[in-house]
Amino acid sequence: MLLLLFLVELVLAAPEAARVAYLAVDAEGYWQVWCMESGGQEPTQVTHTAYDKSRVSWYPDGQALLVNGNQGELARVDLETGDETPIQLELDGMNDAVLSPDGRYIAFSLSTSGSIDDNNIWIVDADGSDLRKLTNKRFLQHDPAWSSDSGSIYFLSGRGDQAHDIWRYELGTGSLEQLTAGQLYHFDVAPAPGSHGEPRLAFSANRSGNYEVWVWSPGTEPRQLTDHPALDARPNWSPDGVSLLFESSRGGTLNIWRMPAEGGEPVPVTVHTAGARMPVWYQGGAR
């Protein structure tokens, strides 16, 4: 399969934070991890496996990635060599795995009942030790996202065909807080850099009838950033909080776009003939 790929332009605030990891379909037809930088360098394929990768996040030093495969496995992937070091856990089938910004913990979604609609949020030390369950709720708890100080985990909770709302778990106290209630589907929640106390969140939702990118802080009205009949999803903040990357099917194929976090005209970042999605900006270490 011929893969046409080029980098349009990626304008970032600082050269040291100019890296983005993402997933794209390779020449063999599998979703793999890619990495790109500003300055016109061509993106490079990082992983090469005969099965799909499903989630990626950065280690604080920027030299490696935590990668979750669609078979539930976790691995540390060295960016220079591409070597994958498996992270062994007591359980199998991890989904939505994401490394904390300080590199200490991995949060993920997991079902231990065998049901596809009975997941909870778990956490484990980055080396695979000290596995513990954070939530014990019915139905589906999924898609965890860390605050930039590694002190809170935002996640989605809901039933498969009903509303999925945003919740927050505080690691220091073990407290759970529901942030939205019964307001259709919320997905892909992403806390802005530096938003610890009162968070600024980006997410995708079908509040206006189609999945668009929104930003919101508790106590305010959510603000819709995109307005397009295509799918707009998976927002991710630049390190300075000025820009958002997101995946969109505008143009016919899922690819990565960029727009100002305050709103504005999106511009394409990648053009993959077979698709690219789930961008993750390197934040330059824990903040």
Buried (B, 14 or more C-beta within 10 A) or exposed (E): EEBEBEBBEBEBBEEEBBBBBBBBBBEEEBBBBBBBBBEEEEBEBBBEBEEBBBBBBBBBEBEBBBBBBBEBBBBBBBBEEEEBEEBEBEBEBBBBBBBBBBBBBBBBBBBEEEEEBBBBBBBBEBEBEEBEEBBEBEBBBBBBBBBBBBBBBBBBBBEEEEBBBBBBBEBEEEEBEEBBEEBBBBBBBBBBBBBBEEBBBBBBBEBEEBBBBBBBBEEEEBEBBBEBEBBBBBBBBBBBBBBBBBBBBBEEBBBBBBBEBEBEEBEBBBBBBBBBBBBBBBBBBBB
